Amino acid sequence: MQITMILRRALTGRLGVPYRLATLEGGAASHGGVGAGCWVFIPSSLGLFAGRPIAFPAGIEEQVIVEEARVVPVTPSEGFRLLAVHAHPDDESSKGAATMAAYAAAGARVMVASCTGGERGDILNAKAGELAHAHRDLAGLRRKEMAEAAAALGIEHRWLGFVDSGLPEGDPLPPLPHASFATQPVERAAVPLVKLLREFRPQVVTTYDENGGYPHPDHIMTHKVTMEAVEAAADPDRYPELGAAWQVSKVYYDRAFSPDRFRTLHYAMQENGIESPYEERIKAFEEHPDEEMFRWVKHHETTTQIACADFFDARDRALLAHRTQIDPDGFFFAVPTDIYRKSWPWEDFVLVSSRVETQIPESDLFAGLR
């Protein structure tokens, strides 16, 4: 049994109010409601804030619930369909990849829709063995990489056909390239995805939040296009030439930049004597907990955690398939896999739209549909 701690704050509903951390040796968990100013001792088995007491500020009524949460494996999922909409090839491998592999292995049809071909991406791994190919035909090579990543995850893939907008830099920012994805009218850019939704007929769609997960113009556009297409695909009066209307039952935002996950992994690495790559970011966040850990992340509460540690290896193979984009010694591989599996065996999502009844928190993207 994996144990996690859930903090629910009666007034704020988030972890953003000030608190103090201190080291604790061998404490026992305090269960149930806890008044303002009390200490809550969290044993090391609880992961989040492991081995540290938390002091809540006086004058704020807090409720702390320490719950035992099973790591619920993905159940057989034949007959279900999941569509993940991403901006570029490689995004699918860094956001929700293990979840997709888990559902594909459980019998669901899982598809990634890539809005662009990543043509304007930089070569981020100087050790890539195909640099000549990358300089000659980056778009072609990234298609090859995407095919390898899809095979590693056991999923289907579809290109939506738009051109990468690139990541503008400078002050002021330069205009986006003419006719690139992020310059398209949303209604027009949504058409290929409407067609795909009506063909593939997914019960569940995942995508980015309003800020795109991070503020790349194509990521923000992916959010807009996905939400527009989900709405349009359900309306029989819109685009009747694209097939019969299809109503998506549930829409999720991927939560790859969950502060709780980064904080937990940071402390787990420290406790195992491993230097954490998140040291400065965690320190800054704990000094100013009223601010977001990642300034570009729209605040949403995680509603759904998918236990997928058995598929972290598939995720890593998919990441490495994108050899022009992913450095095997870089950020995505900074946390040892065994620590990742033990400390945070999930991927996190936010349920933002549901046409079926479900109970939060969830451990299944198809909860309410089974």
ChimeraX attribute file (.defattr): number of C-alpha atoms within 10 A of each C-alpha:
attribute: neighborCount
match mode: 1-to-1
recipient: residues
	/A:1	8
	/A:2	15
	/A:3	17
	/A:4	20
	/A:5	19
	/A:6	14
	/A:7	16
	/A:8	15
	/A:9	17
	/A:10	12
	/A:11	11
	/A:12	12
	/A:13	12
	/A:14	14
	/A:15	15
	/A:16	16
	/A:17	16
	/A:18	13
	/A:19	16
	/A:20	13
	/A:21	12
	/A:22	10
	/A:23	11
	/A:24	15
	/A:25	12
	/A:26	12
	/A:27	14
	/A:28	14
	/A:29	17
	/A:30	15
	/A:31	13
	/A:32	11
	/A:33	12
	/A:34	16
	/A:35	17
	/A:36	15
	/A:37	16
	/A:38	14
	/A:39	15
	/A:40	20
	/A:41	21
	/A:42	25
	/A:43	20
	/A:44	20
	/A:45	16
	/A:46	20
	/A:47	22
	/A:48	25
	/A:49	23
	/A:50	21
	/A:51	24
	/A:52	21
	/A:53	23
	/A:54	18
	/A:55	17
	/A:56	21
	/A:57	16
	/A:58	11
	/A:59	9
	/A:60	15
	/A:61	16
	/A:62	22
	/A:63	17
	/A:64	18
	/A:65	16
	/A:66	20
	/A:67	14
	/A:68	13
	/A:69	13
	/A:70	12
	/A:71	18
	/A:72	16
	/A:73	16
	/A:74	19
	/A:75	13
	/A:76	14
	/A:77	17
	/A:78	13
	/A:79	10
	/A:80	20
	/A:81	20
	/A:82	25
	/A:83	26
	/A:84	26
	/A:85	25
	/A:86	27
	/A:87	29
	/A:88	25
	/A:89	27
	/A:90	25
	/A:91	19
	/A:92	26
	/A:93	25
	/A:94	15
	/A:95	22
	/A:96	23
	/A:97	28
	/A:98	27
	/A:99	27
	/A:100	29
	/A:101	25
	/A:102	27
	/A:103	28
	/A:104	24
	/A:105	20
	/A:106	16
	/A:107	15
	/A:108	19
	/A:109	21
	/A:110	25
	/A:111	22
	/A:112	23
	/A:113	21
	/A:114	25
	/A:115	29
	/A:116	23
	/A:117	22
	/A:118	24
	/A:119	20
	/A:120	15
	/A:121	18
	/A:122	14
	/A:123	17
	/A:124	13
	/A:125	17
	/A:126	13
	/A:127	13
	/A:128	17
	/A:129	11
	/A:130	14
	/A:131	17
	/A:132	10
	/A:133	12
	/A:134	17
	/A:135	12
	/A:136	11
	/A:137	12
	/A:138	22
	/A:139	20
	/A:140	15
	/A:141	20
	/A:142	24
	/A:143	17
	/A:144	14
	/A:145	22
	/A:146	25
	/A:147	18
	/A:148	18
	/A:149	27
	/A:150	22
	/A:151	17
	/A:152	21
	/A:153	27
	/A:154	20
	/A:155	22
	/A:156	15
	/A:157	18
	/A:158	13
	/A:159	17
	/A:160	21
	/A:161	14
	/A:162	22
	/A:163	21
	/A:164	24
	/A:165	25
	/A:166	19
	/A:167	15
	/A:168	14
	/A:169	9
	/A:170	6
	/A:171	6
	/A:172	7
	/A:173	9
	/A:174	10
	/A:175	10
	/A:176	16
	/A:177	14
	/A:178	11
	/A:179	12
	/A:180	15
	/A:181	25
	/A:182	25
	/A:183	16
	/A:184	15
	/A:185	11
	/A:186	18
	/A:187	12
	/A:188	10
	/A:189	24
	/A:190	24
	/A:191	19
	/A:192	17
	/A:193	24
	/A:194	25
	/A:195	23
	/A:196	19
	/A:197	26
	/A:198	19
	/A:199	14
	/A:200	15
	/A:201	20
	/A:202	22
	/A:203	20
	/A:204	22
	/A:205	25
	/A:206	24
	/A:207	29
	/A:208	28
	/A:209	23
	/A:210	20
	/A:211	19
	/A:212	24
	/A:213	22
	/A:214	19
	/A:215	15
	/A:216	18
	/A:217	20
	/A:218	27
	/A:219	27
	/A:220	19
	/A:221	26
	/A:222	30
	/A:223	23
	/A:224	22
	/A:225	27
	/A:226	25
	/A:227	18
	/A:228	18
	/A:229	24
	/A:230	22
	/A:231	15
	/A:232	23
	/A:233	28
	/A:234	17
	/A:235	15
	/A:236	14
	/A:237	11
	/A:238	13
	/A:239	15
	/A:240	12
	/A:241	9
	/A:242	17
	/A:243	15
	/A:244	17
	/A:245	21
	/A:246	22
	/A:247	18
	/A:248	22
	/A:249	17
	/A:250	23
	/A:251	24
	/A:252	22
	/A:253	24
	/A:254	23
	/A:255	27
	/A:256	18
	/A:257	17
	/A:258	19
	/A:259	17
	/A:260	15
	/A:261	20
	/A:262	20
	/A:263	21
	/A:264	18
	/A:265	24
	/A:266	21
	/A:267	23
	/A:268	24
	/A:269	20
	/A:270	12
	/A:271	13
	/A:272	9
	/A:273	9
	/A:274	13
	/A:275	14
	/A:276	17
	/A:277	15
	/A:278	16
	/A:279	13
	/A:280	9
	/A:281	14
	/A:282	19
	/A:283	13
	/A:284	13
	/A:285	17
	/A:286	17
	/A:287	12
	/A:288	15
	/A:289	16
	/A:290	13
	/A:291	13
	/A:292	15
	/A:293	22
	/A:294	15
	/A:295	10
	/A:296	15
	/A:297	20
	/A:298	16
	/A:299	15
	/A:300	15
	/A:301	15
	/A:302	19
	/A:303	18
	/A:304	23
	/A:305	22
	/A:306	24
	/A:307	23
	/A:308	25
	/A:309	23
	/A:310	16
	/A:311	20
	/A:312	21
	/A:313	15
	/A:314	22
	/A:315	26
	/A:316	21
	/A:317	18
	/A:318	27
	/A:319	27
	/A:320	21
	/A:321	23
	/A:322	25
	/A:323	23
	/A:324	24
	/A:325	20
	/A:326	22
	/A:327	19
	/A:328	16
	/A:329	9
	/A:330	10
	/A:331	11
	/A:332	13
	/A:333	13
	/A:334	14
	/A:335	17
	/A:336	11
	/A:337	15
	/A:338	12
	/A:339	14
	/A:340	18
	/A:341	16
	/A:342	15
	/A:343	24
	/A:344	24
	/A:345	22
	/A:346	24
	/A:347	22
	/A:348	25
	/A:349	27
	/A:350	22
	/A:351	20
	/A:352	13
	/A:353	14
	/A:354	14
	/A:355	12
	/A:356	11
	/A:357	9
	/A:358	13
	/A:359	10
	/A:360	11
	/A:361	12
	/A:362	19
	/A:363	22
	/A:364	20
	/A:365	23
	/A:366	20
	/A:367	15
	/A:368	15
	/A:369	15
	/A:370	8
